[in-house]
């Protein structure tokens, strides 16, 4: 019986949502200019939105496959906040919303 490879069963997509091979996904993940959607320092936090290349479950396991995520890092480099998106457009809008949230959030 042939062993199934989990990674061969995934649907890899580029930033525009086109299906790509696992090899092409790996090549694109090595390119920071392609992978990074936007990163910026906001107050004492660092907000980073990236293309993941491989599908992840939606926020908290709900929703469809997500290929982008935004994380908020504190000044020590720790992150407790994670937001995921299905499309590049959602990721760009989501990044701006998270920046707005950080700007107005009092902890």
Secondary structure in CASP SS format (residue, H / E / C, confidence):
PFRMAT SS
TARGET T0000
AUTHOR 0000-0000-0000
METHOD secondary structure of the structure
MODEL  1
X C 1.00
X C 1.00
X C 1.00
X C 1.00
X C 1.00
X H 1.00
X H 1.00
X H 1.00
X H 1.00
X C 1.00
X C 1.00
X E 1.00
X E 1.00
X C 1.00
X C 1.00
X C 1.00
X C 1.00
X C 1.00
X E 1.00
X E 1.00
X C 1.00
X H 1.00
X H 1.00
X H 1.00
X H 1.00
X H 1.00
X H 1.00
X H 1.00
X H 1.00
X C 1.00
X C 1.00
X H 1.00
X H 1.00
X H 1.00
X H 1.00
X E 1.00
X E 1.00
X E 1.00
X E 1.00
X E 1.00
X E 1.00
X E 1.00
X C 1.00
X C 1.00
X E 1.00
X E 1.00
X E 1.00
X E 1.00
X E 1.00
X E 1.00
X E 1.00
X E 1.00
X E 1.00
X E 1.00
X E 1.00
X E 1.00
X E 1.00
X C 1.00
X H 1.00
X H 1.00
X H 1.00
X C 1.00
X C 1.00
X C 1.00
X E 1.00
X E 1.00
X E 1.00
X E 1.00
X E 1.00
X E 1.00
X E 1.00
X E 1.00
X E 1.00
X C 1.00
X C 1.00
X C 1.00
X C 1.00
X C 1.00
X E 1.00
X E 1.00
X E 1.00
X E 1.00
X E 1.00
X E 1.00
X E 1.00
X C 1.00
X C 1.00
X H 1.00
X H 1.00
X H 1.00
X H 1.00
X H 1.00
X H 1.00
X H 1.00
X H 1.00
X H 1.00
X H 1.00
X H 1.00
X H 1.00
X H 1.00
X H 1.00
X H 1.00
X H 1.00
X H 1.00
X C 1.00
X C 1.00
X C 1.00
END
